[in-house]
Amino acid sequence: MAKITYIEHGGKQHTVEVANGMTVMEGARDNNIPGIEADCGGACACSTCHVYVDAAWADKLPAKDAMEEDMLDFAWEPDTARSRLTCQVKVTDALDGLIVQMPEKQI
């Protein structure tokens, strides 16, 4: 289990525990955290679960695969170093303390 902090675009923070094996997107969805829409349900077929990973965590996450890289092209103002699709980030104990910030909007 990992504690993950989701920060809304306006600054409101939500820190929740997310079970190992779930995705960061599922943690947001299951805890009713606004700002992550996840229209495709986690299939990496949209970019509506886009977040900016805190800079301290950017290099600690597993690398993006080609499909995630392609879908990030459709995200709102992607940042090549910090943007991730939360449906593609599996939770492990190593992610305890992860901080992600939602963009201004999801597209």
N, C-alpha and C positions, 0 to 999 in steps of 0.2 A: 504494500500500500504506500502511496506517495501523497504528500500534501502538495497541491498545485494551487498557485494564486493566479486567478484570471482578473485582468484589469480592464474594465470597460473603457471605451474611448474617452468618456468624461472624467475618468479617474477613480470611479468606485471600484473597490477591490472585493473579491470573493475568494476566500481560501477554503478549499474542500479536500477531503480525502478521496482518492480515486484508487480503486482496486487494480492490482497488477493484472496485466492481460487486456485491460480495457484500453481504449484510445483516449487521448486528451479531449477529443471531441465528445466522446460518450460521457466523460466526466462532466463536461459543461452541460450537455443535454439532460443528464440524469439529475443534475442539481439546479436546473432551471436558471442557468446563468445566461443573461441576455448578451447578444452580440455575436454569437456563433449560431448561424441558421442551419447549417448542415442539410441543405435541400436534397442532396443525393443519398443521404443516410449513411455516408461513410464509404462510398464506392469510388472515391477519387474521380468523380465525374463532373464536379463543379468546383468552385473556389469559395463557397460560402461558409467555410470553417477556417478561413485564413486568419492567422495571428502573426504578431511580431514577437519572437522569442527574446527575452531579456538578453542583452549582450553577453552577460556572464555565462549564459547557458548555450549560446549559439553553436559553439564548437563541441559541446558535450552530448548533443543529440546524434542519433544515427544519421548517416548521410541521406539526402533526398534521392529517391530513385527517379528514373527518366519520366515516369508518368506524373509524379508530383511536380517536377520541374516544369513540365508542359502545362499543367493546370494552373500553376502560379502565374503564368503569363496572363491569365484572365482575372486575377485578383485585383482588388483596389490598391493602388500604389504599392506594389510589391518592393521589398528590399532584398536584394540578392543575398545578403549575409544573414538576415534575421527572419525573413518570411517563411512560414511553414503552414501546411494544411494539417490541422489537428487530427483529422481522420487517419493520418498516416504516421502518427507518433504513438507507439505503444507504451503504456505505463509500466515501469519497473521500479524497484526500490531505488535505482540509480537516479530517478527523476524527482526524488523527494526534495521539495523546495523550488521546483520549476516555477518560473514566472512568465506568463504570456500576456500580451496586450492586444486587444481587439483594434482593428482599424476603424476609421470613421464610419465606414459602411461596408457591407458585403455585396458583391455583384456576381 
